[in-house]
Amino acid sequence: MNLKPDIVIIGAGLSGITCAIKCQEYDLDFIILEKIDRPGGRLGSIYEAGYIFDIGFQVFNTSYNITKSFLNLDQLDLRFFKPGALIHSNKKFEIISDPLRDIGQIFNTFFSTIPTLKDKLKILKLKFSLINYSLENDFSEDKETHIFLEDYGFSERIITEFFSPFFAGIFLEKKLKTSSKFFKYVFSKLSTGMVSLPSNGMQEIPKNMLRKMDMGKILFGSEVKKIDTDKKIKLKNGQIFEPKKIIFTGTSQSLLNKKELSYNSVKTIYFSTNSKSENAQYIHIFPQEKYINNIAFLTSISEQYSKNNDNLLSVSVIKSDISESELISHVKERLKNLYGGNFEFLKYFDIKQATVYQPAKFFNQQSNVALEDNYLFSGDHMVYGSIEGAVISGIRAVDRLLKDFN
């Protein structure tokens, strides 16, 4: 093993993997140091007891065109959610769908009582205005998302019962304080792409990206202990690397005592059931529930998520003021009341660093790729918090790197 490579990449999340792919493409000598035993970072899955447990409810949007250029989509075998959502409000479920892509639900969407006629027209207007949206080229005032929606003219009801719980499931914060520019980016992607899952779980995305990688270049279980002032990287196992350049991905920048990133958290609870829910190919959202924000019936999207002849669902909880056991018990009881049948608790994730917190004006304050000549940074926090943002950041880091090696 070369302990003095050109480049050490710290972290095998999507940005680190992208950096590695580009380094390999340009024949640069590199090593990835990853402290856990799998690639993907915050994106991934655990395969256990015949189930696929994604680490939090995660999806892939087919409008992530740059990311798709790194993937073999046939191998991923993407399976699709229906566009829109099934909303539980006032003790009943209603569908709000995209009538241009979900023709079968045009009647239900048109006669849904949640959006007013004005809201429906505003949604179409927003959809068409953002078809070619570019966050980098958006020079409008950046507001909190809830203020943007109010200023755009949406009714309080659709903000409360649709936008807030639906986008809370993406932003992982319920008050919609997230940047309106990021909202517009996400809305544009949802309007032009399909929300999907690889048939064998989200872990397949980093695995697929690495399909042509020399896996000897990735050292799993290699946690960095410290970075010396002379650029030596010391691992907890005692190994020392002396690269010419270091790329810090995601939270690894804390090794330089840089300011910690702010994240939104989520609790994801998995249950199995033998009963089937109606409209299970939609994401179900719950504006009036105290704890449940959204539910996904994963085996209705891909049967591979369970090999146990049952149905697997994930429940996302944004905020909770009770213990883990109390929360699981409460959610289980609510599932019985909402859907009928029996539900068995399977797995619980309390994810503290789920998504990067991107408040209004976040995109005016981002760091540069390079801190100094030998240190570079990569991660979705440097572009926008998404799979696509992580990949773009990796490309940019290596582009900056090439200027020094050429």
C-alpha positions as CSV (number, residue, x, y, z in Angstrom):
1,M,0.0,0.0,0.0
2,N,1.2,3.5,-0.9
3,L,1.4,5.6,2.2
4,K,2.4,8.6,0.2
5,P,-0.4,8.9,-2.4
6,D,-1.1,12.1,-4.4
7,I,-4.5,12.4,-2.7
8,V,-6.2,11.1,0.4
9,I,-10.0,11.4,0.3
10,I,-11.5,11.3,3.8
11,G,-15.0,9.7,3.7
12,A,-16.7,7.3,1.2
13,G,-20.0,9.1,1.0
14,L,-21.3,10.1,-2.4
15,S,-19.1,13.1,-2.7
16,G,-16.0,11.1,-1.7
17,I,-16.9,8.3,-4.2
18,T,-17.3,10.9,-6.9
19,C,-13.9,12.4,-6.1
20,A,-12.4,8.9,-6.3
21,I,-14.1,8.1,-9.7
22,K,-12.8,11.4,-11.1
23,C,-9.3,10.8,-9.7
24,Q,-9.2,7.3,-11.2
25,E,-10.4,8.8,-14.5
26,Y,-7.5,11.3,-14.5
27,D,-5.0,8.6,-13.4
28,L,-4.3,10.3,-10.1
29,D,-3.0,8.2,-7.2
30,F,-5.5,8.3,-4.4
31,I,-6.7,6.4,-1.3
32,I,-10.2,6.8,0.4
33,L,-10.3,6.5,4.2
34,E,-13.7,5.5,5.5
35,K,-14.3,4.9,9.2
36,I,-17.3,2.6,8.8
37,D,-17.6,-0.7,7.0
38,R,-19.7,0.3,3.9
39,P,-19.7,3.1,1.3
40,G,-22.4,5.7,1.0
41,G,-22.1,7.7,4.2
42,R,-25.5,9.0,5.2
43,L,-27.0,7.2,2.2
44,G,-27.3,3.4,2.7
45,S,-29.2,0.3,3.8
46,I,-28.9,-2.4,6.4
47,Y,-29.8,-5.9,5.2
48,E,-31.2,-7.9,8.1
49,A,-33.6,-10.8,8.8
50,G,-34.8,-10.8,5.2
51,Y,-35.6,-7.0,5.2
52,I,-34.0,-4.0,3.6
53,F,-33.8,-1.1,6.1
54,D,-32.7,2.1,4.4
55,I,-31.0,4.3,6.9
56,G,-33.8,6.8,7.1
57,F,-36.5,7.1,4.4
58,Q,-34.5,8.0,1.3
59,V,-35.3,8.2,-2.4
60,F,-33.7,8.8,-5.7
61,N,-35.1,11.4,-8.1
62,T,-34.8,10.6,-11.8
63,S,-34.1,14.2,-12.6
64,Y,-30.7,14.0,-10.9
65,N,-29.1,13.9,-14.4
66,I,-25.4,14.4,-13.3
67,T,-25.7,11.6,-10.8
68,K,-27.3,9.3,-13.4
69,S,-24.2,9.7,-15.6
70,F,-22.2,7.8,-12.9
71,L,-24.8,5.0,-12.6
72,N,-25.9,2.0,-14.6
73,L,-29.7,2.5,-14.3
74,D,-30.5,-1.0,-15.7
75,Q,-28.6,-2.5,-12.8
76,L,-30.2,-0.3,-10.3
77,D,-33.7,-1.4,-11.5
78,L,-35.5,1.7,-10.2
79,R,-39.0,1.3,-8.9
80,F,-41.3,4.3,-8.7
81,F,-43.7,6.0,-6.3
82,K,-46.8,7.6,-7.7
83,P,-46.3,11.4,-8.1
84,G,-48.0,13.4,-5.4
85,A,-49.1,12.2,-2.0
86,L,-52.0,10.7,0.0
87,I,-52.9,13.1,2.8
88,H,-54.7,12.1,5.9
89,S,-56.8,15.1,7.1
90,N,-60.0,15.3,9.1
91,K,-60.1,11.4,9.5
92,K,-60.0,10.7,5.8
93,F,-57.4,10.2,3.1
94,E,-57.3,12.5,0.0
95,I,-54.9,12.3,-3.0
96,I,-53.1,15.3,-4.3
97,S,-51.3,14.2,-7.4
98,D,-49.8,15.7,-10.5
99,P,-52.6,15.5,-13.0
100,L,-50.2,15.9,-15.9
101,R,-48.3,12.7,-14.9
102,D,-51.0,10.7,-13.0
103,I,-54.0,10.9,-15.3
104,G,-55.8,8.2,-13.3
105,Q,-56.1,10.5,-10.3
106,I,-57.1,13.7,-12.2
107,F,-60.7,13.5,-10.8
108,N,-59.6,12.9,-7.2
109,T,-57.0,15.7,-7.3
110,F,-59.4,18.2,-8.9
111,F,-62.1,17.5,-6.4
112,S,-59.8,17.3,-3.3
113,T,-61.0,19.7,-0.6
114,I,-57.5,20.5,0.6
115,P,-56.3,22.9,-2.1
116,T,-58.7,25.7,-3.2
117,L,-59.1,26.2,-7.0
118,K,-56.7,29.1,-6.7
119,D,-54.2,26.8,-5.0
120,K,-54.5,24.3,-7.8
121,L,-53.8,27.0,-10.4
122,K,-50.9,28.3,-8.3
123,I,-49.4,24.8,-8.2
124,L,-49.5,24.5,-12.0
125,K,-48.1,28.0,-12.4
126,L,-45.2,27.2,-10.0
127,K,-44.6,23.9,-11.7
128,F,-44.2,25.5,-15.1
129,S,-42.2,28.5,-13.9
130,L,-39.6,26.1,-12.4
131,I,-39.2,23.6,-15.2
132,N,-35.7,24.9,-16.0
133,Y,-34.8,26.2,-12.6
134,S,-31.2,26.7,-11.6
135,L,-30.4,27.5,-8.0
136,E,-27.1,29.0,-9.0
137,N,-28.8,31.4,-11.4
138,D,-31.6,32.4,-9.0
139,F,-30.8,36.0,-7.9
140,S,-34.1,36.6,-6.3
141,E,-34.5,37.3,-2.6
142,D,-33.9,34.2,-0.5
143,K,-36.7,33.8,2.1
144,E,-37.9,31.1,4.4
145,T,-40.0,28.6,2.5
146,H,-43.2,29.3,4.4
147,I,-42.9,33.0,3.7
148,F,-42.3,32.3,0.0
149,L,-45.4,30.2,-0.2
150,E,-47.5,32.8,1.6
151,D,-46.2,35.6,-0.7
152,Y,-46.9,33.4,-3.7
153,G,-50.5,33.4,-2.7
154,F,-51.1,29.9,-1.5
155,S,-53.9,29.4,1.1
156,E,-53.1,28.7,4.7
157,R,-54.8,25.3,4.5
158,I,-52.7,24.0,1.7
159,I,-49.5,25.3,3.3
160,T,-50.5,23.6,6.6
161,E,-51.9,20.4,5.3
162,F,-49.8,19.7,2.2
163,F,-46.6,21.8,1.8
164,S,-45.6,21.7,5.5
165,P,-45.9,17.9,6.1
166,F,-44.8,16.9,2.6
167,F,-41.6,19.1,2.5
168,A,-41.0,18.4,6.2
169,G,-40.4,14.9,5.1
170,I,-37.7,16.2,2.7
171,F,-36.2,19.1,4.7
172,L,-36.7,17.3,8.1
173,E,-38.0,20.5,9.8
174,K,-41.7,21.3,10.1
175,K,-41.7,25.1,10.2
176,L,-40.4,25.4,6.7
177,K,-37.6,27.8,7.7
178,T,-35.5,26.2,4.9
179,S,-34.3,28.4,2.1
180,S,-36.9,29.2,-0.5
181,K,-34.2,28.7,-3.2
182,F,-33.7,25.1,-2.0
183,F,-37.5,24.6,-2.0
184,K,-37.7,25.8,-5.6
185,Y,-34.8,23.4,-6.5
186,V,-36.6,20.4,-4.8
187,F,-40.0,21.4,-6.3
188,S,-38.5,21.6,-9.8
189,K,-36.9,18.2,-9.4
190,L,-40.2,16.7,-8.2
191,S,-42.0,18.3,-11.1
192,T,-39.7,16.9,-13.8
193,G,-38.5,13.6,-12.3
194,M,-39.9,10.6,-10.6
195,V,-39.3,9.6,-7.0
196,S,-37.9,6.1,-6.9
197,L,-36.1,3.4,-5.0
198,P,-33.5,0.9,-6.4
199,S,-35.2,-2.5,-6.2
200,N,-32.6,-3.7,-3.6
201,G,-32.4,-0.6,-1.5
202,M,-30.6,2.7,-1.5
203,Q,-27.3,1.1,-0.7
204,E,-27.3,0.0,-4.3
205,I,-26.5,3.6,-5.4
206,P,-23.0,3.9,-3.9
207,K,-22.4,0.3,-4.7
208,N,-23.3,0.9,-8.3
209,M,-21.2,4.1,-8.5
210,L,-18.2,1.9,-7.4
211,R,-18.8,-0.8,-9.9
212,K,-15.6,0.1,-11.9
213,M,-13.5,1.3,-9.0
214,D,-10.4,-0.5,-7.8
215,M,-11.8,-1.4,-4.4
216,G,-8.2,-1.8,-3.0
217,K,-8.2,2.0,-3.0
218,I,-10.9,2.2,-0.3
219,L,-9.8,1.4,3.2
220,F,-12.9,0.7,5.3
221,G,-12.7,0.7,9.1
222,S,-10.0,3.4,8.9
223,E,-10.9,6.3,11.2
224,V,-8.7,9.3,11.1
225,K,-7.4,10.3,14.6
226,K,-5.7,13.6,13.7
227,I,-4.2,15.7,11.0
228,D,-0.7,17.0,11.9
229,T,0.4,20.5,10.9
230,D,2.9,18.8,8.5
231,K,-0.2,17.2,6.7
232,K,0.4,13.7,8.1
233,I,-2.8,11.8,8.5
234,K,-2.8,9.6,11.6
235,L,-5.3,6.8,11.8
236,K,-6.7,5.3,15.1
237,N,-5.1,2.0,14.1
238,G,-1.6,3.6,14.0
239,Q,-1.2,3.9,10.2
240,I,0.2,7.2,8.9
241,F,-0.4,8.7,5.4
242,E,1.5,11.5,3.9
243,P,-0.4,12.7,0.8
244,K,0.3,15.8,-1.3
245,K,-3.4,16.8,-1.1
246,I,-6.3,16.0,1.2
247,I,-10.0,16.2,0.3
248,F,-12.3,16.4,3.4
249,T,-15.8,15.2,2.7
250,G,-18.9,15.9,4.8
251,T,-18.3,16.1,8.5
252,S,-14.6,15.2,8.2
253,Q,-13.9,18.9,8.0
254,S,-14.2,18.9,11.8
255,L,-10.7,17.3,11.9
256,L,-9.4,20.8,11.1
257,N,-11.5,22.3,13.9
258,K,-13.6,24.1,11.3
259,K,-17.1,25.2,12.3
260,E,-19.4,22.3,12.7
261,L,-22.2,21.8,10.1
262,S,-25.8,22.1,11.2
263,Y,-28.1,19.2,10.5
264,N,-31.7,18.3,10.8
265,S,-32.5,15.0,12.5
266,V,-35.2,12.3,12.0
267,K,-36.4,9.2,13.6
268,T,-37.3,6.4,11.3
269,I,-39.3,3.4,12.5
270,Y,-39.9,0.2,10.5
271,F,-42.9,-2.1,10.9
272,S,-44.2,-5.1,9.1
273,T,-47.8,-6.0,8.5
274,N,-49.7,-8.7,6.7
275,S,-52.4,-6.3,5.6
276,K,-52.3,-4.2,2.5
277,S,-53.0,-0.5,2.4
278,E,-55.0,1.2,-0.3
279,N,-53.0,3.7,-2.5
280,A,-49.7,2.3,-1.1
281,Q,-47.7,3.5,-4.0
282,Y,-48.1,7.1,-2.8
283,I,-46.2,8.6,0.1
284,H,-48.7,9.1,2.9
285,I,-48.5,12.3,4.9
286,F,-50.1,13.3,8.2
287,P,-50.5,17.0,8.9
288,Q,-52.6,16.5,12.0
289,E,-50.7,13.7,13.7
290,K,-48.6,14.6,16.7
291,Y,-45.6,12.4,15.8
292,I,-46.1,10.7,12.5
293,N,-45.0,12.9,9.6
294,N,-45.0,10.5,6.6
295,I,-45.2,6.8,5.9
296,A,-43.9,4.8,2.9
297,F,-45.1,1.3,2.1
298,L,-41.8,0.1,0.7
299,T,-42.8,-3.4,-0.4
300,S,-45.5,-1.8,-2.5
301,I,-42.7,0.0,-4.5
302,S,-40.3,-3.0,-4.5
303,E,-41.1,-6.4,-3.3
304,Q,-37.4,-7.0,-2.6
305,Y,-37.7,-4.9,0.6
306,S,-39.0,-8.0,2.4
307,K,-38.4,-11.7,1.7
308,N,-40.8,-12.7,4.5
309,N,-44.1,-12.6,2.6
310,D,-45.2,-9.5,4.4
311,N,-45.3,-5.8,3.9
312,L,-42.6,-3.4,5.1
313,L,-43.3,0.2,5.9
314,S,-41.2,3.1,7.2
315,V,-42.6,5.8,9.5
316,S,-40.7,9.2,9.7
317,V,-40.9,11.2,12.9
318,I,-39.5,14.7,12.8
319,K,-40.0,15.8,16.4
320,S,-40.6,13.7,19.5
321,D,-40.8,14.6,23.2
322,I,-41.2,11.0,24.5
323,S,-38.9,8.0,24.9
324,E,-38.0,5.6,22.2
325,S,-40.2,2.8,23.6
326,E,-43.1,5.2,24.2
327,L,-42.8,6.5,20.6
328,I,-42.7,3.0,19.1
329,S,-45.8,2.0,21.1
330,H,-47.7,5.2,20.1
331,V,-46.9,4.8,16.4
332,K,-47.9,1.2,16.4
333,E,-51.2,2.0,18.0
334,R,-51.8,4.8,15.5
335,L,-51.0,2.5,12.6
336,K,-53.7,0.1,13.8
337,N,-56.2,2.9,14.0
338,L,-55.3,4.4,10.6
339,Y,-55.1,1.2,8.5
340,G,-56.5,-1.7,10.6
341,G,-54.7,-5.0,11.0
342,N,-51.6,-5.8,13.1
343,F,-48.2,-4.2,12.9
344,E,-44.9,-5.6,14.2
345,F,-42.1,-3.3,15.2
346,L,-38.8,-4.2,13.4
347,K,-36.2,-1.5,13.6
348,Y,-35.6,2.1,14.9
349,F,-33.1,4.7,13.6
350,D,-32.4,7.9,15.5
351,I,-30.5,9.9,12.8
352,K,-28.9,13.0,14.2
353,Q,-27.2,14.1,11.0
354,A,-29.9,13.3,8.4
355,T,-30.0,16.4,6.2
356,V,-27.9,19.6,6.1
357,Y,-29.8,22.5,7.6
358,Q,-30.2,25.1,4.8
359,P,-31.9,28.2,6.2
360,A,-32.7,31.4,4.2
361,K,-29.5,32.9,2.8
362,F,-27.6,29.7,3.3
363,F,-26.5,29.8,-0.3
364,N,-24.9,33.2,0.2
365,Q,-22.6,31.9,2.9
366,Q,-21.1,28.7,1.5
367,S,-17.4,27.9,1.7
368,N,-15.0,27.7,-1.3
369,V,-13.8,24.3,-2.4
370,A,-10.2,25.0,-1.3
371,L,-9.2,26.2,2.2
372,E,-5.5,26.4,1.2
373,D,-3.3,24.7,-1.4
374,N,-3.2,21.2,0.2
375,Y,-6.8,21.0,1.7
376,L,-10.0,20.8,-0.3
377,F,-13.6,20.3,0.7
378,S,-16.5,18.3,-0.7
379,G,-20.0,17.4,0.3
380,D,-23.6,18.3,-0.4
381,H,-23.4,21.2,2.1
382,M,-21.1,23.0,-0.5
383,V,-23.7,22.8,-3.2
384,Y,-27.2,21.8,-2.0
385,G,-28.4,19.1,0.3
386,S,-29.2,16.2,-2.0
387,I,-27.7,13.2,-3.8
388,E,-27.1,15.4,-6.8
389,G,-25.5,18.1,-4.7
390,A,-23.0,15.6,-3.2
391,V,-22.0,14.4,-6.6
392,I,-21.6,17.9,-8.1
393,S,-19.4,18.8,-5.1
394,G,-17.1,15.9,-5.8
395,I,-16.7,16.9,-9.4
396,R,-15.8,20.4,-8.4
397,A,-13.3,19.3,-5.8
398,V,-11.3,17.3,-8.4
399,D,-11.6,20.0,-11.0
400,R,-9.9,22.3,-8.5
401,L,-7.3,19.7,-7.8
402,L,-6.4,19.3,-11.4
403,K,-5.3,22.9,-11.6
404,D,-2.5,22.1,-9.2
405,F,-1.5,18.8,-10.8
406,N,-1.4,20.1,-14.4
